[in-house]
């Protein structure tokens, strides 16, 4: 077994889509320094070498909200 440490950071924006409830859309840009490529490459049927170090990504999440209390 092998232990590895990494550091990731994200920057996001949450936008409410309605005045009637708390539904919102979140956009997030993230950077991750996790190296999982060695683990993926060691899978039984893997024939490809993977690298996941220094990954830059973009995520979009939609949150479904409930009716606001008046």
Secondary structure, DSSP 4 states (H G I P E B T S, - for coil): -------EEEEEEEEE--SSB--EEEEEEEEE----HHHHHTSTT--S----SSEEEEEEEEEPPPBPP-
